[in-house]
Amino acid sequence: MGIGFAPRPTFSCPTPRGFPVRRRAQAANGREPEEPEAPSRMRGPRPAPRCIGRAGPPGAGRPLAGRATVADRLRVPTLAVAMVPHPSHRRRASPQVYRVRRAVALTVVVLLGFGVLRLAGVGGSGGGGDGEAAGTTSSSTTTTTVPDPPACAEGDVVVEENPATGWQTVIVDTERALPDWYAPPDLTNISEAGFPFTDGLALRGLVMADLHAMREAAAANGTPIGILAAYRSYAQQADLYERRVGEMGTTDAGGRVARPGHSEHQLGTTIDVTTEGLDDVDQAWGASPTGQWVASNAYKYGFIVSYPSGGSGTTCYDYEPWHLRYVGQEVAATVVESGLTLRHYLFAHHPPAGYDPAAPEPTTTTAEVVTEG
């Protein structure tokens, strides 16, 4: 399509009165005719000529022949094609869209910055051959080895501690013994802990609260417990030992039954337990549901299995899953955490009076740690 120019038609308008006379007079006097004053500039659209649509002199409304009008000189261009309407304005996005765009842009900038720093770090540490090598630092840790307890041996060393006040930590084994005259001061029947009353089964009163709680917990678990033995006096232990020697011989009886004075039962804080309703117990009981519950939970109530499986080298007695000594919840938790048997723990952390083990020096371990930088 091309663009052509069409002359704008012009029309003659009536000349204001007096205007041609003034121009002729000026020309007769030899003066340059004055141009008419330019119309004043007005705001707004240019007013239409007053002659349009009016009657005028002859020839008005027709183009004047031989005279070029302003419109002829301007020659207003016209389009030869149909006009295309202006496109509609696009709606502005909502503020939420702008916020999402800004967040995405910020995330991209952060990721790019992180990538640049990462590349700069890798290049600085390994590029060019002049970078620093990975640094090597050394750190040392000190490990203290717990000394082994004394080897198991038979003896009759009477303890110097007072069993009535030192009941938690006094050591009673094949060598160290309680006095033959010692008897706990506050013996109470086990019925105080909720067990059926049984004549001759008594413990110290300080044990009863935790023993009652353990009995209830075991029953709630479906593995109720009963008590076969509690406090034994020196004389009662002597009688039991003699009977076992007669049944098994001295060698076998020595690993199963303590000699008088060397039994923890004399403390008044030790019990032999079994499944409720049974009147005997053996090592196989440790694998029963009740035996397993006792092994896993007794310490929560202050009781420790004094002679656990595989510990005869430090306990000096065979495995007895039924033999529980009360040392209180705090000490019991510490013993279990240490992973030591009760006898080993007491020699290491509560050694008896006069005991001076040749403890080894702390072991220092040095390790090299390689760090980048």
Contacts in CASP RR format, 6 or more apart in sequence:
PFRMAT RR
TARGET T0000
AUTHOR 0000-0000-0000
METHOD contacts of the structure
MODEL  1
MGIGFAPRPTFSCPTPRGFPVRRRAQAANGREPEEPEAPSRMRGPRPAPR
CIGRAGPPGAGRPLAGRATVADRLRVPTLAVAMVPHPSHRRRASPQVYRV
RRAVALTVVVLLGFGVLRLAGVGGSGGGGDGEAAGTTSSSTTTTTVPDPP
ACAEGDVVVEENPATGWQTVIVDTERALPDWYAPPDLTNISEAGFPFTDG
LALRGLVMADLHAMREAAAANGTPIGILAAYRSYAQQADLYERRVGEMGT
TDAGGRVARPGHSEHQLGTTIDVTTEGLDDVDQAWGASPTGQWVASNAYK
YGFIVSYPSGGSGTTCYDYEPWHLRYVGQEVAATVVESGLTLRHYLFAHH
PPAGYDPAAPEPTTTTAEVVTEG
1 80 0 8 1.000
1 81 0 8 1.000
2 80 0 8 1.000
2 81 0 8 1.000
3 77 0 8 1.000
3 78 0 8 1.000
3 79 0 8 1.000
3 80 0 8 1.000
4 77 0 8 1.000
4 78 0 8 1.000
4 80 0 8 1.000
5 75 0 8 1.000
5 76 0 8 1.000
5 77 0 8 1.000
5 78 0 8 1.000
6 75 0 8 1.000
6 76 0 8 1.000
6 78 0 8 1.000
7 71 0 8 1.000
7 72 0 8 1.000
7 75 0 8 1.000
8 71 0 8 1.000
8 72 0 8 1.000
8 74 0 8 1.000
8 75 0 8 1.000
8 76 0 8 1.000
9 63 0 8 1.000
9 71 0 8 1.000
10 63 0 8 1.000
10 64 0 8 1.000
10 69 0 8 1.000
10 70 0 8 1.000
10 71 0 8 1.000
10 72 0 8 1.000
11 49 0 8 1.000
11 51 0 8 1.000
11 52 0 8 1.000
11 60 0 8 1.000
11 61 0 8 1.000
11 62 0 8 1.000
11 63 0 8 1.000
12 51 0 8 1.000
12 57 0 8 1.000
12 59 0 8 1.000
12 60 0 8 1.000
12 61 0 8 1.000
12 62 0 8 1.000
12 63 0 8 1.000
12 64 0 8 1.000
13 49 0 8 1.000
13 50 0 8 1.000
13 51 0 8 1.000
13 60 0 8 1.000
13 61 0 8 1.000
14 51 0 8 1.000
14 56 0 8 1.000
14 57 0 8 1.000
14 60 0 8 1.000
19 36 0 8 1.000
22 34 0 8 1.000
23 33 0 8 1.000
23 34 0 8 1.000
26 32 0 8 1.000
26 33 0 8 1.000
26 34 0 8 1.000
27 33 0 8 1.000
51 60 0 8 1.000
51 61 0 8 1.000
63 69 0 8 1.000
124 131 0 8 1.000
125 131 0 8 1.000
125 132 0 8 1.000
125 134 0 8 1.000
125 372 0 8 1.000
125 373 0 8 1.000
132 373 0 8 1.000
134 370 0 8 1.000
134 371 0 8 1.000
134 372 0 8 1.000
134 373 0 8 1.000
135 370 0 8 1.000
135 371 0 8 1.000
135 372 0 8 1.000
135 373 0 8 1.000
136 368 0 8 1.000
136 369 0 8 1.000
136 370 0 8 1.000
136 371 0 8 1.000
137 368 0 8 1.000
137 369 0 8 1.000
137 370 0 8 1.000
137 371 0 8 1.000
138 366 0 8 1.000
138 367 0 8 1.000
138 368 0 8 1.000
138 369 0 8 1.000
139 366 0 8 1.000
139 367 0 8 1.000
139 369 0 8 1.000
140 364 0 8 1.000
140 365 0 8 1.000
140 366 0 8 1.000
140 367 0 8 1.000
141 364 0 8 1.000
141 365 0 8 1.000
141 367 0 8 1.000
142 362 0 8 1.000
142 363 0 8 1.000
142 364 0 8 1.000
142 365 0 8 1.000
143 362 0 8 1.000
143 363 0 8 1.000
143 364 0 8 1.000
143 365 0 8 1.000
144 362 0 8 1.000
144 363 0 8 1.000
145 360 0 8 1.000
145 362 0 8 1.000
145 363 0 8 1.000
146 338 0 8 1.000
146 340 0 8 1.000
146 344 0 8 1.000
146 348 0 8 1.000
147 347 0 8 1.000
147 348 0 8 1.000
147 357 0 8 1.000
147 358 0 8 1.000
147 359 0 8 1.000
147 360 0 8 1.000
148 314 0 8 1.000
148 344 0 8 1.000
149 314 0 8 1.000
149 343 0 8 1.000
149 344 0 8 1.000
149 347 0 8 1.000
149 348 0 8 1.000
150 175 0 8 1.000
150 347 0 8 1.000
150 355 0 8 1.000
150 357 0 8 1.000
152 173 0 8 1.000
152 174 0 8 1.000
152 175 0 8 1.000
152 313 0 8 1.000
152 316 0 8 1.000
153 174 0 8 1.000
153 175 0 8 1.000
154 174 0 8 1.000
154 175 0 8 1.000
154 259 0 8 1.000
155 174 0 8 1.000
155 175 0 8 1.000
155 177 0 8 1.000
156 175 0 8 1.000
156 177 0 8 1.000
157 175 0 8 1.000
157 176 0 8 1.000
157 177 0 8 1.000
158 176 0 8 1.000
158 177 0 8 1.000
158 178 0 8 1.000
158 179 0 8 1.000
159 170 0 8 1.000
159 171 0 8 1.000
159 172 0 8 1.000
159 176 0 8 1.000
159 177 0 8 1.000
159 178 0 8 1.000
159 179 0 8 1.000
159 352 0 8 1.000
160 352 0 8 1.000
160 353 0 8 1.000
160 354 0 8 1.000
161 169 0 8 1.000
161 170 0 8 1.000
161 352 0 8 1.000
161 353 0 8 1.000
163 170 0 8 1.000
163 178 0 8 1.000
163 182 0 8 1.000
163 184 0 8 1.000
163 266 0 8 1.000
163 267 0 8 1.000
164 182 0 8 1.000
164 184 0 8 1.000
164 185 0 8 1.000
167 184 0 8 1.000
167 204 0 8 1.000
167 267 0 8 1.000
167 268 0 8 1.000
167 269 0 8 1.000
168 327 0 8 1.000
168 328 0 8 1.000
168 331 0 8 1.000
169 327 0 8 1.000
169 331 0 8 1.000
169 346 0 8 1.000
169 350 0 8 1.000
170 178 0 8 1.000
170 267 0 8 1.000
170 352 0 8 1.000
171 343 0 8 1.000
171 346 0 8 1.000
171 347 0 8 1.000
171 350 0 8 1.000
171 352 0 8 1.000
172 178 0 8 1.000
172 261 0 8 1.000
172 262 0 8 1.000
172 263 0 8 1.000
172 264 0 8 1.000
172 266 0 8 1.000
172 267 0 8 1.000
173 262 0 8 1.000
173 315 0 8 1.000
173 316 0 8 1.000
173 343 0 8 1.000
174 258 0 8 1.000
174 259 0 8 1.000
174 262 0 8 1.000
174 316 0 8 1.000
174 317 0 8 1.000
175 262 0 8 1.000
176 262 0 8 1.000
176 352 0 8 1.000
177 259 0 8 1.000
177 261 0 8 1.000
177 262 0 8 1.000
178 234 0 8 1.000
178 261 0 8 1.000
178 262 0 8 1.000
178 266 0 8 1.000
178 267 0 8 1.000
179 261 0 8 1.000
180 234 0 8 1.000
180 260 0 8 1.000
180 261 0 8 1.000
181 234 0 8 1.000
182 234 0 8 1.000
182 266 0 8 1.000
183 233 0 8 1.000
183 266 0 8 1.000
184 204 0 8 1.000
184 231 0 8 1.000
184 267 0 8 1.000
184 268 0 8 1.000
184 269 0 8 1.000
185 204 0 8 1.000
186 204 0 8 1.000
186 205 0 8 1.000
186 206 0 8 1.000
187 202 0 8 1.000
187 203 0 8 1.000
187 204 0 8 1.000
187 205 0 8 1.000
187 231 0 8 1.000
187 268 0 8 1.000
188 202 0 8 1.000
188 203 0 8 1.000
188 204 0 8 1.000
188 205 0 8 1.000
188 208 0 8 1.000
189 197 0 8 1.000
189 198 0 8 1.000
189 200 0 8 1.000
189 201 0 8 1.000
189 202 0 8 1.000
190 197 0 8 1.000
190 198 0 8 1.000
190 201 0 8 1.000
190 202 0 8 1.000
190 203 0 8 1.000
190 211 0 8 1.000
190 227 0 8 1.000
190 230 0 8 1.000
191 197 0 8 1.000
191 198 0 8 1.000
192 205 0 8 1.000
192 208 0 8 1.000
192 212 0 8 1.000
193 203 0 8 1.000
193 207 0 8 1.000
193 208 0 8 1.000
193 211 0 8 1.000
193 212 0 8 1.000
193 215 0 8 1.000
194 212 0 8 1.000
194 215 0 8 1.000
195 201 0 8 1.000
195 215 0 8 1.000
195 226 0 8 1.000
195 227 0 8 1.000
198 227 0 8 1.000
200 230 0 8 1.000
201 227 0 8 1.000
201 229 0 8 1.000
201 230 0 8 1.000
201 231 0 8 1.000
202 230 0 8 1.000
202 231 0 8 1.000
202 268 0 8 1.000
203 211 0 8 1.000
203 230 0 8 1.000
203 231 0 8 1.000
203 268 0 8 1.000
203 269 0 8 1.000
203 271 0 8 1.000
203 326 0 8 1.000
204 231 0 8 1.000
204 268 0 8 1.000
204 269 0 8 1.000
206 269 0 8 1.000
207 268 0 8 1.000
207 269 0 8 1.000
207 326 0 8 1.000
210 301 0 8 1.000
210 302 0 8 1.000
210 303 0 8 1.000
210 326 0 8 1.000
210 328 0 8 1.000
210 329 0 8 1.000
211 271 0 8 1.000
211 301 0 8 1.000
211 326 0 8 1.000
213 301 0 8 1.000
214 225 0 8 1.000
214 297 0 8 1.000
214 298 0 8 1.000
214 300 0 8 1.000
214 301 0 8 1.000
214 303 0 8 1.000
215 224 0 8 1.000
215 225 0 8 1.000
215 226 0 8 1.000
217 297 0 8 1.000
217 300 0 8 1.000
217 301 0 8 1.000
218 224 0 8 1.000
218 225 0 8 1.000
218 290 0 8 1.000
218 293 0 8 1.000
218 294 0 8 1.000
218 297 0 8 1.000
219 276 0 8 1.000
221 293 0 8 1.000
222 289 0 8 1.000
223 275 0 8 1.000
223 289 0 8 1.000
223 290 0 8 1.000
223 291 0 8 1.000
223 293 0 8 1.000
223 294 0 8 1.000
224 275 0 8 1.000
224 276 0 8 1.000
224 290 0 8 1.000
225 273 0 8 1.000
225 274 0 8 1.000
225 275 0 8 1.000
225 276 0 8 1.000
225 290 0 8 1.000
225 294 0 8 1.000
226 273 0 8 1.000
226 274 0 8 1.000
226 275 0 8 1.000
226 276 0 8 1.000
226 277 0 8 1.000
226 278 0 8 1.000
227 271 0 8 1.000
227 272 0 8 1.000
227 273 0 8 1.000
227 274 0 8 1.000
228 272 0 8 1.000
228 273 0 8 1.000
228 274 0 8 1.000
228 279 0 8 1.000
228 280 0 8 1.000
228 281 0 8 1.000
228 322 0 8 1.000
229 265 0 8 1.000
229 271 0 8 1.000
229 272 0 8 1.000
230 265 0 8 1.000
230 268 0 8 1.000
230 270 0 8 1.000
230 271 0 8 1.000
230 272 0 8 1.000
231 265 0 8 1.000
231 266 0 8 1.000
231 267 0 8 1.000
231 268 0 8 1.000
231 270 0 8 1.000
232 240 0 8 1.000
232 263 0 8 1.000
232 265 0 8 1.000
232 266 0 8 1.000
233 266 0 8 1.000
234 260 0 8 1.000
234 261 0 8 1.000
234 266 0 8 1.000
235 260 0 8 1.000
237 258 0 8 1.000
237 259 0 8 1.000
237 260 0 8 1.000
237 261 0 8 1.000
237 263 0 8 1.000
237 265 0 8 1.000
237 266 0 8 1.000
238 260 0 8 1.000
240 257 0 8 1.000
241 253 0 8 1.000
241 257 0 8 1.000
241 258 0 8 1.000
241 259 0 8 1.000
241 260 0 8 1.000
244 253 0 8 1.000
244 254 0 8 1.000
244 256 0 8 1.000
244 257 0 8 1.000
245 253 0 8 1.000
245 254 0 8 1.000
246 253 0 8 1.000
247 253 0 8 1.000
248 256 0 8 1.000
255 316 0 8 1.000
255 317 0 8 1.000
255 318 0 8 1.000
256 317 0 8 1.000
256 318 0 8 1.000
258 264 0 8 1.000
258 317 0 8 1.000
263 270 0 8 1.000
264 270 0 8 1.000
264 306 0 8 1.000
264 323 0 8 1.000
264 325 0 8 1.000
267 325 0 8 1.000
269 325 0 8 1.000
269 326 0 8 1.000
269 327 0 8 1.000
270 306 0 8 1.000
270 323 0 8 1.000
270 324 0 8 1.000
270 325 0 8 1.000
270 326 0 8 1.000
271 303 0 8 1.000
271 324 0 8 1.000
271 326 0 8 1.000
272 281 0 8 1.000
272 322 0 8 1.000
272 323 0 8 1.000
272 324 0 8 1.000
273 281 0 8 1.000
273 294 0 8 1.000
273 322 0 8 1.000
273 324 0 8 1.000
274 280 0 8 1.000
274 281 0 8 1.000
274 285 0 8 1.000
274 290 0 8 1.000
274 322 0 8 1.000
275 285 0 8 1.000
275 288 0 8 1.000
275 290 0 8 1.000
275 291 0 8 1.000
281 322 0 8 1.000
283 318 0 8 1.000
283 319 0 8 1.000
283 320 0 8 1.000
283 321 0 8 1.000
285 291 0 8 1.000
285 321 0 8 1.000
285 322 0 8 1.000
286 292 0 8 1.000
286 294 0 8 1.000
286 295 0 8 1.000
286 321 0 8 1.000
286 322 0 8 1.000
291 321 0 8 1.000
294 305 0 8 1.000
294 321 0 8 1.000
294 322 0 8 1.000
294 324 0 8 1.000
295 305 0 8 1.000
295 308 0 8 1.000
295 321 0 8 1.000
298 304 0 8 1.000
298 305 0 8 1.000
298 324 0 8 1.000
298 332 0 8 1.000
299 329 0 8 1.000
299 332 0 8 1.000
299 333 0 8 1.000
299 335 0 8 1.000
299 336 0 8 1.000
300 329 0 8 1.000
300 332 0 8 1.000
300 333 0 8 1.000
301 329 0 8 1.000
301 332 0 8 1.000
302 326 0 8 1.000
302 327 0 8 1.000
302 328 0 8 1.000
302 329 0 8 1.000
302 331 0 8 1.000
302 332 0 8 1.000
302 333 0 8 1.000
303 324 0 8 1.000
303 325 0 8 1.000
303 326 0 8 1.000
303 327 0 8 1.000
303 332 0 8 1.000
304 324 0 8 1.000
304 325 0 8 1.000
304 327 0 8 1.000
304 332 0 8 1.000
304 335 0 8 1.000
304 336 0 8 1.000
304 342 0 8 1.000
305 320 0 8 1.000
305 321 0 8 1.000
305 323 0 8 1.000
305 324 0 8 1.000
306 315 0 8 1.000
306 317 0 8 1.000
306 320 0 8 1.000
306 323 0 8 1.000
306 324 0 8 1.000
306 325 0 8 1.000
306 341 0 8 1.000
306 342 0 8 1.000
306 343 0 8 1.000
307 315 0 8 1.000
307 317 0 8 1.000
307 318 0 8 1.000
307 319 0 8 1.000
307 320 0 8 1.000
307 323 0 8 1.000
307 341 0 8 1.000
308 315 0 8 1.000
308 319 0 8 1.000
308 321 0 8 1.000
308 341 0 8 1.000
309 319 0 8 1.000
309 321 0 8 1.000
310 319 0 8 1.000
311 319 0 8 1.000
311 341 0 8 1.000
312 318 0 8 1.000
312 319 0 8 1.000
314 340 0 8 1.000
314 341 0 8 1.000
314 343 0 8 1.000
314 344 0 8 1.000
315 341 0 8 1.000
315 342 0 8 1.000
315 343 0 8 1.000
316 343 0 8 1.000
325 342 0 8 1.000
327 335 0 8 1.000
327 342 0 8 1.000
334 345 0 8 1.000
334 349 0 8 1.000
335 342 0 8 1.000
335 345 0 8 1.000
338 345 0 8 1.000
339 345 0 8 1.000
340 348 0 8 1.000
347 355 0 8 1.000
347 357 0 8 1.000
351 357 0 8 1.000
END
